[in-house]
Amino acid sequence: MTRVLVTAALGTTGSLVAESLRTRGHEVTAASRRATGFDWYQPESFAAALAGARAVYLVPPAGDPEPAEVMTPFLAAARSAGVRRAVLLSASPAAPGAPGVGRVHRLIPDYFPEWAVLRPTWFMQNVLTATHPHAVSIREDGVLTTSTDGASVALIDAGDIAEVAAILLVGDVSPNTDLVLTGPEALTYDEVAGVIADVTGLPLRHRNMSRPDLQAYLGRFVPAAVAERLAALDRIIATGSQERVTGAVRDVTGHKPRTFRSWVVGRRGEFAVPAGSAFTER
């Protein structure tokens, strides 16, 4: 039995990683600012979180443009505390050493003898997460709004990411490499909207915008800097670079990743339309 520190333990993947580890019989220290006072920006919070841990699931601080600077003191503290294995949540476009989380990726092997970096594509959960612009756009306007120009992306279920992470955190062998995690199929956002409409009965459609128009649109829901970043991410999809489908989930877990249709079917009720939404006004 291994004690694992899970950061962002109330988040989309962190909560699922913690659950998966407990199901497998391992001890979990679930760290988050809200629940336990763990704070990337407060080094005095590190010792309590790291006590007894031999592995750590790392989710970089949300919204920080230079997470490597923030996380380096923690990585050093974790190594000193006896942590031997780390699994970092990165993103498919973030190559090792690239600005942002890519720089954290480059640091990980320097601090831990056993490690993995997970580089998932876009989460299926984005169309339901209460504050994500995709979900807000669906609720507020009855459309799924992107700037992807008809390109495809192999959306992945956060549950599959969490299962991969849990296995790599406590498995007998550490891969000591990065893994690009994808769903089993690449879909355009026209197809994504079509699946949701078919399964739920909602008259949902996809609307494509230019990058400047999308940035202005997103500015209704999120701060300007976040709107700029999200619009830039859509343009990454528009290049066609996120259409690839990998076998990494199956290689680690032994099963295929979940399809988007299966995921929507399992959450059909969560797409319930609130009174006063764009759907109820039609």
Secondary structure, DSSP 4 states (H G I P E B T S, - for coil): --EEEESSTTSTTHHHHHHHHHHTT-EEEE--HHHH---TT-GGGHHHHHTT-SEEEE-PPTT-S-HHHHHHHHHHHHHHTT--EEEEE--TT--TT-TTHHHHHHHHHHH-SEEEEEEE--BGGGGTSTTSHHHHHHHHHSEEEE--TT-EE--B-HHHHHHHHHHHHHSS----EEEEE--SS-EEHHHHHHHHHHHH----EEEE--HHHHHHHHTTTS-HHHHHHHHHHHHHHHTTTT----SHHHHHHSSPPPPHHHHHHHTGGGGPPPTTSTTTT-
